[in-house]
Amino acid sequence: MFEGFEEKSVQVEEASILTRYGGEGPPVLLLHGHPRTSATWHRVAPLLVERGFTVVCPDLRGYGRSRGPAPTPDHSGHSKRTVANDMVAVMRSLGHDRFALAGHDRGGAVAFRLALNHQDAVSRVALLDCLPISEHLSRITVKFATQWWHWFFFAQPGTPERVINADPDSWYHGDPESMGRENYDEFREATRNPDVVRAMLEDYRAGLTVDLRDEEADRAAGVRLRCPALALWSLRDDLEDLYGDPLEIWRDWAGDVRGHGIDSGHHMAEEAPDALAAALGDFFHG
């Protein structure tokens, strides 16, 4: 994976962020989702390098081989605001004060927060298979609660750790053929680490508490994205089925937003890398 890329851990205050980077040209930051690592981009990143970009793929705080402090009762150490600050610090350490950005799933929530809080740093943002957390929670239906029940299970204290760590291979399903063997092995090693599992749960606990409050405060204050935004979603996942056209929701948060569905299941970077890289490359080139 990632032939020609460099890899290092970047120290950002109280966290150590495993970072892969390679290529030459305008910088692009790619943020993975749950329960993946930066290796999920192993098919997309080289395609973007071929398109003339410098590509940076970190493990989010607590995921994969990145480490942060022990969780706190208010979950702020794993909030999207804190993790977004990590990513800005990583990019600056590599010499990139302004960059394009894409985030998938939970990484999409980080990308959204980063683009809101660091408007001068982000030239364009792509939001993949995600909506603002507050938008999900304001639309809770029986269907949502049934299909996305894990959000609320993960929020419970202690119990999810015991259940998941008792048999992580049964909880986190992955297919080495579709994922790629090295990506799968990295994912499996991470999800068998109780510290990683705890951090991933803290991501969701922050989502239902501090992250929700941050988004509600932004909405009340009229804070919106100033940079162009691209929303992409998997046609074989349930985002459109639950909410209709995701662009209608994103237009409440961004003045310049466009997008479309991708013929893929949820993990589009692994399942439809050519289509995803083409859409991102076209958007980032502007």
VEXFI-914720 format. One line per 4 residues: their letters; for each residue x, y, z of C-alpha. Coordinates in pm, whole numbers, padded with zeros to 5 digits. Example, Ala and Ser with C-alpha at 12.3 -4.5 7.8 and 13.67 -1.06 7.14 Angstrom:
2
AS	01230 -00450 00780  01367 -00106 00714
This chain:
286
MFEG	00000 00000 00000  00093 00365 -00051  00399 00301 -00267  00609 00617 -00280
FEEK	00442 00765 00030  00623 00857 00349  00492 00772 00694  00556 00933 01031
SVQV	00391 01012 01364  00324 01382 01411  00309 01509 01770  00027 01762 01816
EEAS	00002 01878 02176  -00125 01573 02371  -00178 01344 02069  00044 01150 01831
ILTR	-00104 01125 01480  00014 00855 01239  00035 01023 00898  00095 00898 00545
YGGE	00177 01154 00275  00303 01162 -00081  00285 01332 -00417  00351 01683 -00540
GPPV	00112 01968 -00603  -00180 02127 -00417  -00233 01957 -00079  -00535 01736 -00010
LLLH	-00623 01593 00333  -00824 01267 00342  -01002 01167 00665  -01129 00811 00716
GHPR	-01441 00693 00896  -01532 00431 01157  -01393 00171 01208  -01126 00216 00940
TSAT	-00779 00368 00943  -00599 00587 00691  -00533 00265 00497  -00890 00282 00365
WHRV	-00759 00540 00113  -00492 00307 -00031  -00667 00286 -00369  -00777 00651 -00390
APLL	-00461 00826 -00270  -00235 00710 -00559  -00500 00814 -00811  -00507 01164 -00665
VERG	-00126 01176 -00675  -00152 01091 -01046  -00392 01385 -01079  -00120 01617 -00946
FTVV	-00195 01647 -00575  00002 01610 -00255  -00210 01367 -00052  -00209 01340 00328
CPDL	-00384 01049 00501  -00375 01048 00883  -00528 00812 01137  -00779 01014 01340
RGYG	-00702 01059 01710  -00735 00722 01884  -00800 00528 01562  -00545 00298 01398
RSRG	-00198 00390 01523  -00278 00743 01641  -00296 00798 02014  -00444 01065 02234
PAPT	-00502 01120 02604  -00731 00905 02816  -01100 00985 02770  -01257 01245 02996
PDHS	-01612 01250 03140  -01717 01533 02908  -01572 01353 02598  -01409 01678 02482
GHSK	-01074 01507 02419  -01238 01319 02130  -01467 01594 02006  -01472 01686 01639
RTVA	-01337 02030 01733  -01034 01873 01906  -00970 01623 01627  -01007 01897 01364
NDMV	-00740 02095 01549  -00516 01786 01531  -00557 01778 01154  -00474 02147 01110
AVMR	-00160 02096 01318  -00061 01791 01108  -00101 01986 00786  00097 02281 00918
SLGH	00375 02046 01031  00400 01932 00668  00411 02292 00544  00046 02323 00434
DRFA	-00137 02625 00575  -00423 02596 00323  -00554 02275 00170  -00848 02087 00021
LAGH	-01022 01836 00243  -01235 01522 00219  -01388 01323 00502  -01589 01000 00500
DRGG	-01841 00893 00766  -01701 01003 01106  -01414 01166 00918  -01681 01365 00739
AVAF	-01796 01504 01073  -01436 01605 01146  -01401 01761 00800  -01722 01960 00851
RLAL	-01604 02090 01189  -01259 02171 01049  -01408 02367 00759  -01637 02559 00996
NHQD	-01369 02644 01252  -01072 02700 01019  -01235 02871 00723  -00912 03034 00607
AVSR	-00730 02700 00600  -00976 02506 00382  -01005 02583 00011  -01268 02316 -00066
VALL	-01435 02040 00136  -01582 01708 00021  -01828 01543 00261  -01874 01171 00193
DCLP	-02162 00961 00326  -02235 01205 00606  -02458 01485 00730  -02411 01721 01024
ISEH	-02465 01519 01342  -02739 01757 01455  -02928 01696 01131  -02929 01321 01191
LSRI	-03047 01364 01548  -03321 01611 01461  -03468 01357 01217  -03482 01049 01440
TVKF	-03747 00803 01329  -03812 00439 01410  -03631 00351 01088  -03326 00558 01184
ATQW	-03319 00418 01538  -03347 00064 01404  -03077 00097 01137  -02842 00328 01331
WHWF	-02898 00185 01678  -02521 00154 01728  -02498 00533 01779  -02697 00499 02100
FFAQ	-02542 00170 02208  -02193 00321 02175  -02302 00608 02402  -02362 00377 02699
PGTP	-02085 00376 02963  -01874 00063 02985  -02106 -00190 02823  -01998 -00143 02457
ERVI	-01632 -00194 02549  -01711 -00526 02719  -01927 -00650 02433  -01692 -00550 02151
NADP	-01365 -00656 02313  -01509 -00999 02399  -01513 -01082 02026  -01396 -00793 01806
DSWY	-01380 -01007 01491  -01751 -01079 01518  -01836 -00714 01582  -01617 -00553 01315
HGDP	-01668 -00729 00986  -01416 -00687 00709  -01337 -00868 00386  -00970 -00887 00288
ESMG	-01058 -00942 -00079  -01271 -00627 -00114  -01063 -00417 00126  -00721 -00534 00009
RENY	-00517 -00762 00235  -00287 -00498 00387  -00576 -00261 00454  -00773 -00544 00613
DEFR	-00480 -00654 00830  -00429 -00298 00955  -00801 -00258 01027  -00814 -00593 01209
EATR	-00512 -00514 01424  -00663 -00180 01523  -01006 -00315 01610  -00853 -00585 01832
NPDV	-00684 -00314 02043  -00901 -00219 02346  -00752 00133 02353  -00858 00189 01992
VRAM	-01206 00053 02062  -01242 00289 02358  -01133 00588 02150  -01374 00498 01868
LEDY	-01658 00480 02120  -01554 00817 02260  -01589 00958 01908  -01959 00861 01916
RAGL	-02009 00973 02276  -01870 01314 02185  -02106 01319 01888  -02415 01297 02107
TVDL	-02290 01555 02359  -02024 01817 02290  -02040 01789 01910  -02417 01826 01908
RDEE	-02394 02135 02128  -02128 02286 01901  -02344 02238 01592  -02654 02376 01761
ADRA	-02457 02684 01867  -02330 02732 01511  -02680 02704 01368  -02812 02959 01619
AGVR	-02527 03195 01527  -02577 03147 01153  -02231 02997 01097  -02200 02838 00752
LRCP	-01929 02703 00525  -01768 02973 00313  -01571 02739 00085  -01722 02531 -00197
ALAL	-01855 02195 -00076  -01906 01861 -00250  -02144 01603 -00101  -02114 01244 -00225
WSLR	-02310 00948 -00097  -02319 00574 -00158  -02621 00466 -00362  -02612 00120 -00204
DDLE	-02611 00260 00151  -02905 00422 00333  -02836 00797 00350  -03065 00888 00059
DLYG	-03323 00631 00168  -03346 00787 00514  -03341 01155 00420  -03412 01202 00052
DPLE	-03173 01433 -00133  -02875 01500 00101  -02797 01820 -00093  -03118 01978 00038
IWRD	-02988 01934 00393  -02635 02051 00317  -02769 02369 00155  -02868 02490 00502
WAGD	-02499 02485 00593  -02322 02593 00274  -02382 02855 00008  -02195 02663 -00263
VRGH	-02270 02291 -00250  -02303 02034 -00523  -02283 01655 -00538  -02427 01322 -00643
GIDS	-02450 00957 -00553  -02172 00704 -00613  -02256 00347 -00718  -02107 00182 -00411
GHHM	-02169 00042 -00068  -02075 00249 00236  -01695 00216 00212  -01670 00396 -00122
AEEA	-01293 00451 -00108  -01247 00073 -00113  -01543 -00024 -00333  -01547 00253 -00596
PDAL	-01202 00416 -00589  -01195 00520 -00955  -01531 00699 -00941  -01447 00861 -00607
AAAL	-01100 00976 -00714  -01242 01120 -01036  -01510 01316 -00849  -01263 01444 -00587
GDFF	-00996 01528 -00843  -01236 01726 -01060  -01373 01913 -00759  -01035 01992 -00603
HG	-00896 02118 -00933  -01195 02353 -00945
